[in-house]
Amino acid sequence: MNGPASAALAGADVLNEGSPEVPVTWAMALLTQHYGLAGRLSALSGERDRNFLLETPAASYMLKVSHPAELPLVADFQTQALLHIAAADPALPVQRIVPTLAGQPSLIAQPPGGQARVVRLFSYLPGMPLPKAQRSQAQARELARTLARLDLALRDFRHPAGELELPWDIQRAERVRGLLDSVPDAARRALANRALDRFAANVQPRLAHLRAQPIHNDFNIYNVLVDPQDHACIAGVLDFGDMVHAPLIDDLAVAAAYQVDPAGDTMATLSDFVAAYHAVLPLQADEVDVLFDLVQARLVMVVAISGWRAARHPENAPYLLRNNAVSWDRLAACDAIPTEQARSVLRRACAMA
């Protein structure tokens, strides 16, 4: 269902449309024809794309069939970013592009009765999903350091798709305000609107003056793998599907939003996480000053967009709403802290005056 609220979201067509099924037999035939591979193929979960795990005697791979509404240019942005990262920092634990037999990093294929879609094959990263792992301060710090390395690797990368508007871009957080009308709880609506008001007053006027580059833009715990034997060791960073050219600090804000512990010391957790990032990729004072409001804007986007999508795709609601309840709690925890106090704490964490 489309309407004024969804129309305000850039790229909402990809979010609003369900992802058509892809026959496993078609996918397997495609792997044999274009990659010379055969093995056991099984479906994996995904928000927009159709993903498959291919297990062969020699190695495992992930086949990604992009959403038909996603522009090939956007898929190429992700593909070229991964190739760039592999050259800039080969030790970063990200998936590697597996070329076709013709040496191409991707191809266009049309499933039976469907639209043409971008197809790519990636190396499969083994590891434990972070949500299943034991959490620790050492793990959080390593997460921050890994993100900083990733941002350093992407610093000199450029692609025309980076300038396209995407629904999960925090720069455009104000556009989700209309989606809050469907939130039945008046107190929650007010909570989210206060965060957006602070974003409009404190962040939007400064955005154009902040450092910008391509960013991962979705460094949440569901996109991270850890070593099963050492939960503080980051074994994989997944899903570059929300990449965008945006203020660098947005990437840290996304990651930090998932570190807020509603039952713990919010500022102690955030300041430790930010300090670990800052030690690898030094932040600037103007970036630190907008970070706390950006974290809250991201949390508003999570509850607004996920709630809106779940109402339209109830069959996928458990997946879409997996971060919803805790995001409301995190937003409430942040709302209780004055912005100036948060800025002061984060500046001290980065040894800034």
DRENDO-1510 file (C-alpha; in Angstrom, 1 decimal, always signed):
<recs>
REC; n; res; u; v; w
REC; 1; MET; +0.0; +0.0; +0.0 .
REC; 2; ASN; +1.4; +3.4; -1.0 .
REC; 3; GLY; +0.4; +6.8; +0.4 .
REC; 4; PRO; +1.8; +10.1; +1.5 .
REC; 5; ALA; +3.9; +8.7; +4.2 .
REC; 6; SER; +5.6; +6.0; +2.1 .
REC; 7; ALA; +6.0; +8.5; -0.8 .
REC; 8; ALA; +8.2; +10.6; +1.5 .
REC; 9; LEU; +10.6; +7.8; +1.9 .
REC; 10; ALA; +13.2; +7.7; -0.9 .
REC; 11; GLY; +13.5; +4.3; -2.4 .
REC; 12; ALA; +10.3; +3.1; -0.7 .
REC; 13; ASP; +9.4; +1.0; -3.7 .
REC; 14; VAL; +12.1; -1.5; -2.7 .
REC; 15; LEU; +10.8; -1.6; +0.9 .
REC; 16; ASN; +7.1; -1.5; +0.1 .
REC; 17; GLU; +7.2; -4.4; -2.4 .
REC; 18; GLY; +7.5; -8.0; -1.3 .
REC; 19; SER; +10.4; -9.9; -2.7 .
REC; 20; PRO; +9.2; -12.4; -5.3 .
REC; 21; GLU; +10.2; -16.0; -4.8 .
REC; 22; VAL; +13.1; -17.5; -6.8 .
REC; 23; PRO; +12.9; -21.2; -7.7 .
REC; 24; VAL; +15.8; -23.1; -6.1 .
REC; 25; THR; +16.0; -25.2; -9.3 .
REC; 26; TRP; +16.5; -22.1; -11.4 .
REC; 27; ALA; +19.1; -20.8; -9.0 .
REC; 28; MET; +21.0; -24.1; -9.1 .
REC; 29; ALA; +21.0; -24.2; -12.9 .
REC; 30; LEU; +22.3; -20.6; -12.9 .
REC; 31; LEU; +25.2; -21.6; -10.6 .
REC; 32; THR; +26.1; -24.4; -12.8 .
REC; 33; GLN; +25.9; -22.4; -16.0 .
REC; 34; HIS; +27.7; -19.3; -14.9 .
REC; 35; TYR; +29.9; -20.4; -12.1 .
REC; 36; GLY; +30.6; -24.1; -12.9 .
REC; 37; LEU; +29.5; -25.0; -9.4 .
REC; 38; ALA; +27.1; -27.6; -8.0 .
REC; 39; GLY; +26.2; -28.7; -4.5 .
REC; 40; ARG; +23.5; -28.4; -1.9 .
REC; 41; LEU; +21.5; -25.2; -2.2 .
REC; 42; SER; +19.3; -23.9; +0.6 .
REC; 43; ALA; +17.4; -20.7; +1.2 .
REC; 44; LEU; +18.6; -18.0; +3.7 .
REC; 45; SER; +16.6; -15.2; +5.3 .
REC; 46; GLY; +16.8; -11.7; +3.9 .
REC; 47; GLU; +15.0; -8.4; +4.2 .
REC; 48; ARG; +14.7; -7.6; +0.5 .
REC; 49; ASP; +16.8; -10.0; -1.6 .
REC; 50; ARG; +16.6; -13.7; -2.1 .
REC; 51; ASN; +19.6; -15.4; -0.6 .
REC; 52; PHE; +20.9; -19.0; -0.8 .
REC; 53; LEU; +23.6; -21.0; +0.8 .
REC; 54; LEU; +25.6; -23.2; -1.6 .
REC; 55; GLU; +27.5; -26.0; +0.0 .
REC; 56; THR; +30.1; -27.8; -2.1 .
REC; 57; PRO; +32.8; -30.3; -1.1 .
REC; 58; ALA; +35.5; -27.6; -1.5 .
REC; 59; ALA; +33.8; -24.5; -0.1 .
REC; 60; SER; +30.6; -22.7; +0.8 .
REC; 61; TYR; +29.1; -19.7; -1.0 .
REC; 62; MET; +26.2; -17.2; -0.7 .
REC; 63; LEU; +24.1; -16.6; -3.8 .
REC; 64; LYS; +22.3; -13.2; -3.7 .
REC; 65; VAL; +19.4; -12.5; -6.1 .
REC; 66; SER; +18.6; -8.8; -5.7 .
REC; 67; HIS; +15.1; -7.4; -5.4 .
REC; 68; PRO; +13.7; -6.6; -8.8 .
REC; 69; ALA; +13.1; -3.0; -7.8 .
REC; 70; GLU; +16.7; -2.4; -7.0 .
REC; 71; LEU; +18.6; -0.6; -9.7 .
REC; 72; PRO; +21.6; -2.5; -11.1 .
REC; 73; LEU; +23.6; +0.7; -10.4 .
REC; 74; VAL; +22.9; +0.2; -6.7 .
REC; 75; ALA; +23.9; -3.4; -6.7 .
REC; 76; ASP; +27.1; -2.4; -8.5 .
REC; 77; PHE; +27.8; +0.2; -5.8 .
REC; 78; GLN; +27.9; -2.7; -3.2 .
REC; 79; THR; +29.9; -4.9; -5.6 .
REC; 80; GLN; +32.6; -2.3; -6.3 .
REC; 81; ALA; +32.8; -1.4; -2.6 .
REC; 82; LEU; +33.6; -5.0; -1.7 .
REC; 83; LEU; +36.3; -5.1; -4.4 .
REC; 84; HIS; +37.7; -1.9; -3.2 .
REC; 85; ILE; +37.8; -3.1; +0.5 .
REC; 86; ALA; +39.6; -6.3; -0.6 .
REC; 87; ALA; +42.3; -4.2; -2.1 .
REC; 88; ALA; +42.5; -1.5; +0.6 .
REC; 89; ASP; +42.4; -3.7; +3.7 .
REC; 90; PRO; +42.6; -7.4; +2.8 .
REC; 91; ALA; +42.5; -8.5; +6.4 .
REC; 92; LEU; +39.0; -7.0; +7.0 .
REC; 93; PRO; +36.5; -9.9; +7.5 .
REC; 94; VAL; +34.1; -9.1; +4.7 .
REC; 95; GLN; +32.7; -11.3; +2.0 .
REC; 96; ARG; +34.6; -11.6; -1.3 .
REC; 97; ILE; +33.0; -11.4; -4.7 .
REC; 98; VAL; +33.3; -14.7; -6.6 .
REC; 99; PRO; +33.5; -13.9; -10.4 .
REC; 100; THR; +31.5; -15.8; -13.1 .
REC; 101; LEU; +33.3; -18.1; -15.5 .
REC; 102; ALA; +33.5; -15.1; -17.8 .
REC; 103; GLY; +35.3; -13.1; -15.1 .
REC; 104; GLN; +32.4; -10.8; -14.3 .
REC; 105; PRO; +31.6; -9.7; -10.7 .
REC; 106; SER; +27.8; -10.0; -11.3 .
REC; 107; LEU; +25.2; -10.9; -14.0 .
REC; 108; ILE; +21.6; -10.1; -14.9 .
REC; 109; ALA; +19.2; -13.0; -15.0 .
REC; 110; GLN; +15.5; -13.4; -15.2 .
REC; 111; PRO; +13.7; -16.0; -13.1 .
REC; 112; PRO; +10.7; -17.9; -14.7 .
REC; 113; GLY; +7.8; -15.6; -14.9 .
REC; 114; GLY; +9.6; -12.8; -13.1 .
REC; 115; GLN; +11.6; -9.6; -13.8 .
REC; 116; ALA; +15.3; -9.4; -14.5 .
REC; 117; ARG; +17.4; -9.3; -11.3 .
REC; 118; VAL; +21.1; -8.8; -10.4 .
REC; 119; VAL; +22.8; -12.0; -9.3 .
REC; 120; ARG; +26.0; -12.2; -7.4 .
REC; 121; LEU; +28.0; -14.9; -5.7 .
REC; 122; PHE; +29.9; -14.3; -2.5 .
REC; 123; SER; +32.3; -16.2; -0.3 .
REC; 124; TYR; +30.6; -17.6; +2.8 .
REC; 125; LEU; +31.9; -16.3; +6.1 .
REC; 126; PRO; +31.7; -18.8; +8.9 .
REC; 127; GLY; +31.0; -17.6; +12.4 .
REC; 128; MET; +28.4; -17.2; +15.1 .
REC; 129; PRO; +25.8; -14.5; +14.6 .
REC; 130; LEU; +26.5; -11.8; +17.2 .
REC; 131; PRO; +23.0; -11.9; +18.8 .
REC; 132; LYS; +23.7; -15.5; +19.8 .
REC; 133; ALA; +27.1; -14.6; +21.3 .
REC; 134; GLN; +28.1; -13.6; +24.8 .
REC; 135; ARG; +28.3; -9.8; +25.0 .
REC; 136; SER; +31.3; -8.0; +26.5 .
REC; 137; GLN; +33.1; -4.7; +26.7 .
REC; 138; ALA; +36.0; -6.2; +24.7 .
REC; 139; GLN; +33.6; -7.3; +22.0 .
REC; 140; ALA; +32.0; -3.9; +21.8 .
REC; 141; ARG; +35.4; -2.2; +21.5 .
REC; 142; GLU; +36.5; -4.6; +18.7 .
REC; 143; LEU; +33.2; -3.9; +16.9 .
REC; 144; ALA; +34.0; -0.2; +17.0 .
REC; 145; ARG; +37.6; -0.7; +15.8 .
REC; 146; THR; +36.4; -3.0; +13.0 .
REC; 147; LEU; +33.9; -0.3; +11.8 .
REC; 148; ALA; +36.6; +2.3; +11.9 .
REC; 149; ARG; +38.9; +0.1; +9.8 .
REC; 150; LEU; +36.0; -0.4; +7.3 .
REC; 151; ASP; +35.4; +3.3; +7.1 .
REC; 152; LEU; +39.1; +3.9; +6.5 .
REC; 153; ALA; +39.1; +1.3; +3.7 .
REC; 154; LEU; +36.1; +3.1; +2.0 .
REC; 155; ARG; +37.5; +6.6; +2.5 .
REC; 156; ASP; +38.8; +7.0; -1.1 .
REC; 157; PHE; +36.1; +4.9; -2.8 .
REC; 158; ARG; +33.6; +6.7; -5.0 .
REC; 159; HIS; +30.6; +5.5; -7.1 .
REC; 160; PRO; +27.7; +7.4; -8.8 .
REC; 161; ALA; +25.1; +5.3; -6.8 .
REC; 162; GLY; +26.4; +6.8; -3.6 .
REC; 163; GLU; +24.5; +10.0; -4.3 .
REC; 164; LEU; +21.1; +8.2; -4.7 .
REC; 165; GLU; +18.5; +8.7; -1.9 .
REC; 166; LEU; +17.9; +5.7; +0.2 .
REC; 167; PRO; +15.2; +5.1; +2.9 .
REC; 168; TRP; +17.7; +4.2; +5.6 .
REC; 169; ASP; +19.8; +7.3; +5.2 .
REC; 170; ILE; +19.9; +9.2; +8.6 .
REC; 171; GLN; +20.3; +12.5; +6.8 .
REC; 172; ARG; +16.7; +12.1; +5.8 .
REC; 173; ALA; +15.4; +10.9; +9.2 .
REC; 174; GLU; +12.8; +13.7; +9.2 .
REC; 175; ARG; +11.0; +11.9; +6.4 .
REC; 176; VAL; +9.8; +9.1; +8.6 .
REC; 177; ARG; +7.8; +11.4; +10.8 .
REC; 178; GLY; +4.6; +10.6; +8.9 .
REC; 179; LEU; +5.1; +6.9; +9.5 .
REC; 180; LEU; +4.7; +7.6; +13.3 .
REC; 181; ASP; +1.0; +8.4; +12.8 .
REC; 182; SER; +0.4; +4.6; +12.7 .
REC; 183; VAL; +2.0; +4.1; +16.2 .
REC; 184; PRO; -1.0; +3.5; +18.5 .
REC; 185; ASP; +0.7; +4.6; +21.7 .
REC; 186; ALA; +0.6; +8.4; +22.2 .
REC; 187; ALA; +3.5; +8.4; +24.6 .
REC; 188; ARG; +5.7; +6.5; +22.1 .
REC; 189; ARG; +4.7; +8.9; +19.3 .
REC; 190; ALA; +5.7; +11.8; +21.4 .
REC; 191; LEU; +9.0; +10.2; +22.3 .
REC; 192; ALA; +9.9; +9.6; +18.7 .
REC; 193; ASN; +8.8; +13.1; +17.6 .
REC; 194; ARG; +11.0; +14.7; +20.3 .
REC; 195; ALA; +14.0; +12.9; +18.9 .
REC; 196; LEU; +13.1; +14.1; +15.4 .
REC; 197; ASP; +12.7; +17.6; +16.7 .
REC; 198; ARG; +16.2; +17.5; +18.2 .
REC; 199; PHE; +17.5; +16.1; +14.9 .
REC; 200; ALA; +15.9; +18.9; +13.0 .
REC; 201; ALA; +17.3; +21.6; +15.4 .
REC; 202; ASN; +20.7; +20.2; +16.2 .
REC; 203; VAL; +21.8; +18.1; +13.3 .
REC; 204; GLN; +20.2; +19.1; +10.0 .
REC; 205; PRO; +21.8; +22.6; +9.9 .
REC; 206; ARG; +25.3; +21.0; +10.3 .
REC; 207; LEU; +25.1; +18.0; +7.9 .
REC; 208; ALA; +26.5; +19.8; +4.9 .
REC; 209; HIS; +29.6; +20.7; +6.8 .
REC; 210; LEU; +30.5; +17.2; +8.0 .
REC; 211; ARG; +33.0; +14.8; +6.4 .
REC; 212; ALA; +31.2; +12.6; +4.0 .
REC; 213; GLN; +32.2; +9.3; +2.2 .
REC; 214; PRO; +30.7; +5.9; +1.3 .
REC; 215; ILE; +29.6; +4.2; +4.5 .
REC; 216; HIS; +28.2; +0.7; +5.4 .
REC; 217; ASN; +25.1; +2.3; +7.0 .
REC; 218; ASP; +23.8; -0.8; +8.6 .
REC; 219; PHE; +26.4; -2.0; +11.1 .
REC; 220; ASN; +23.9; -3.6; +13.4 .
REC; 221; ILE; +24.4; -6.8; +15.5 .
REC; 222; TYR; +22.6; -8.9; +12.9 .
REC; 223; ASN; +25.1; -8.1; +10.3 .
REC; 224; VAL; +28.1; -9.2; +12.4 .
REC; 225; LEU; +29.6; -12.6; +13.0 .
REC; 226; VAL; +32.0; -13.5; +15.8 .
REC; 227; ASP; +34.5; -16.4; +16.3 .
REC; 228; PRO; +32.6; -19.2; +18.1 .
REC; 229; GLN; +35.7; -19.8; +20.2 .
REC; 230; ASP; +36.3; -16.1; +21.0 .
REC; 231; HIS; +33.2; -14.0; +21.1 .
REC; 232; ALA; +35.3; -10.8; +21.3 .
REC; 233; CYS; +36.8; -11.6; +17.8 .
REC; 234; ILE; +34.9; -10.2; +14.9 .
REC; 235; ALA; +34.8; -12.9; +12.2 .
REC; 236; GLY; +32.5; -11.3; +9.6 .
REC; 237; VAL; +30.8; -8.1; +8.5 .
REC; 238; LEU; +27.7; -8.7; +6.3 .
REC; 239; ASP; +25.2; -7.0; +4.1 .
REC; 240; PHE; +26.4; -3.9; +2.3 .
REC; 241; GLY; +22.9; -3.4; +0.9 .
REC; 242; ASP; +22.2; +0.0; +2.6 .
REC; 243; MET; +25.5; +1.7; +1.6 .
REC; 244; VAL; +25.3; +5.4; +0.9 .
REC; 245; HIS; +27.6; +8.4; +0.5 .
REC; 246; ALA; +26.8; +10.3; +3.7 .
REC; 247; PRO; +28.5; +12.0; +6.7 .
REC; 248; LEU; +31.1; +9.6; +8.1 .
REC; 249; ILE; +29.6; +10.0; +11.6 .
REC; 250; ASP; +26.4; +8.5; +10.5 .
REC; 251; ASP; +28.1; +5.1; +10.3 .
REC; 252; LEU; +29.2; +5.3; +13.9 .
REC; 253; ALA; +25.7; +6.5; +14.9 .
REC; 254; VAL; +24.1; +3.4; +13.4 .
REC; 255; ALA; +26.5; +1.1; +15.1 .
REC; 256; ALA; +26.2; +2.9; +18.4 .
REC; 257; ALA; +22.4; +2.8; +18.4 .
REC; 258; TYR; +22.6; -1.0; +18.8 .
REC; 259; GLN; +25.0; -0.7; +21.7 .
REC; 260; VAL; +22.7; +1.2; +24.0 .
REC; 261; ASP; +21.7; -0.9; +27.0 .
REC; 262; PRO; +18.3; +0.3; +28.3 .
REC; 263; ALA; +19.0; -1.3; +31.6 .
REC; 264; GLY; +22.6; -0.1; +31.9 .
REC; 265; ASP; +24.6; +3.1; +31.9 .
REC; 266; THR; +23.9; +4.6; +28.5 .
REC; 267; MET; +26.6; +7.2; +28.3 .
REC; 268; ALA; +29.3; +4.9; +29.8 .
REC; 269; THR; +28.5; +2.3; +27.1 .
REC; 270; LEU; +28.4; +4.9; +24.3 .
REC; 271; SER; +31.5; +6.8; +25.3 .
REC; 272; ASP; +33.6; +3.6; +25.5 .
REC; 273; PHE; +32.3; +2.5; +22.1 .
REC; 274; VAL; +33.0; +5.9; +20.6 .
REC; 275; ALA; +36.5; +6.1; +22.2 .
REC; 276; ALA; +37.4; +2.8; +20.6 .
REC; 277; TYR; +36.4; +4.0; +17.2 .
REC; 278; HIS; +38.2; +7.3; +17.7 .
REC; 279; ALA; +41.4; +5.5; +18.5 .
REC; 280; VAL; +41.5; +4.1; +15.0 .
REC; 281; LEU; +39.8; +6.8; +13.0 .
REC; 282; PRO; +40.0; +10.2; +14.9 .
REC; 283; LEU; +36.7; +12.0; +15.0 .
REC; 284; GLN; +36.3; +15.8; +14.7 .
REC; 285; ALA; +34.5; +17.9; +17.4 .
REC; 286; ASP; +31.6; +18.8; +15.1 .
REC; 287; GLU; +31.0; +15.1; +14.4 .
REC; 288; VAL; +31.0; +14.2; +18.1 .
REC; 289; ASP; +28.6; +17.0; +18.9 .
REC; 290; VAL; +25.9; +15.6; +16.6 .
REC; 291; LEU; +26.4; +11.9; +17.4 .
REC; 292; PHE; +23.9; +11.5; +20.3 .
REC; 293; ASP; +21.1; +13.1; +18.3 .
REC; 294; LEU; +22.0; +10.9; +15.3 .
REC; 295; VAL; +21.8; +7.8; +17.4 .
REC; 296; GLN; +18.3; +8.7; +18.5 .
REC; 297; ALA; +17.3; +9.6; +14.9 .
REC; 298; ARG; +18.4; +6.1; +13.8 .
REC; 299; LEU; +16.4; +4.5; +16.6 .
REC; 300; VAL; +13.3; +6.4; +15.4 .
REC; 301; MET; +13.9; +5.2; +11.9 .
REC; 302; VAL; +14.1; +1.6; +13.1 .
REC; 303; VAL; +10.7; +1.7; +14.9 .
REC; 304; ALA; +9.0; +3.8; +12.3 .
REC; 305; ILE; +10.1; +1.9; +9.1 .
REC; 306; SER; +10.0; -1.6; +10.6 .
REC; 307; GLY; +6.5; -1.0; +12.0 .
REC; 308; TRP; +5.2; +0.4; +8.8 .
REC; 309; ARG; +6.7; -2.5; +6.8 .
REC; 310; ALA; +5.5; -5.2; +9.2 .
REC; 311; ALA; +1.9; -3.8; +8.8 .
REC; 312; ARG; +2.2; -4.3; +5.0 .
REC; 313; HIS; +4.0; -7.6; +5.1 .
REC; 314; PRO; +2.7; -9.5; +8.2 .
REC; 315; GLU; +4.2; -12.8; +6.8 .
REC; 316; ASN; +7.7; -11.3; +7.4 .
REC; 317; ALA; +6.8; -9.3; +10.6 .
REC; 318; PRO; +8.9; -11.4; +13.0 .
REC; 319; TYR; +12.0; -10.6; +11.0 .
REC; 320; LEU; +11.1; -7.0; +10.4 .
REC; 321; LEU; +10.3; -6.3; +14.0 .
REC; 322; ARG; +13.2; -8.1; +15.6 .
REC; 323; ASN; +14.8; -4.8; +16.8 .
REC; 324; ASN; +11.5; -2.9; +17.4 .
REC; 325; ALA; +10.8; -3.4; +21.1 .
REC; 326; VAL; +14.4; -2.9; +22.3 .
REC; 327; SER; +14.7; +0.1; +20.0 .
REC; 328; TRP; +11.8; +1.8; +21.8 .
REC; 329; ASP; +13.5; +1.1; +25.1 .
REC; 330; ARG; +16.8; +2.4; +23.8 .
REC; 331; LEU; +15.1; +5.6; +22.6 .
REC; 332; ALA; +13.5; +6.1; +26.0 .
REC; 333; ALA; +16.9; +5.7; +27.7 .
REC; 334; CYS; +18.5; +8.3; +25.4 .
REC; 335; ASP; +15.6; +10.7; +25.7 .
REC; 336; ALA; +16.2; +10.9; +29.5 .
REC; 337; ILE; +19.7; +12.3; +28.9 .
REC; 338; PRO; +20.1; +16.1; +28.0 .
REC; 339; THR; +21.9; +16.6; +24.7 .
REC; 340; GLU; +24.5; +18.9; +26.2 .
REC; 341; GLN; +25.3; +16.4; +28.9 .
REC; 342; ALA; +25.8; +13.7; +26.2 .
REC; 343; ARG; +28.0; +15.9; +24.1 .
REC; 344; SER; +30.2; +16.7; +27.1 .
REC; 345; VAL; +30.6; +13.0; +28.0 .
REC; 346; LEU; +31.4; +12.0; +24.4 .
REC; 347; ARG; +33.9; +14.9; +24.0 .
REC; 348; ARG; +35.7; +13.8; +27.1 .
REC; 349; ALA; +35.8; +10.2; +25.8 .
REC; 350; CYS; +37.6; +11.5; +22.7 .
REC; 351; ALA; +39.9; +13.7; +24.8 .
REC; 352; MET; +38.4; +16.9; +23.3 .
REC; 353; ALA; +38.0; +20.1; +25.2 .
</recs>
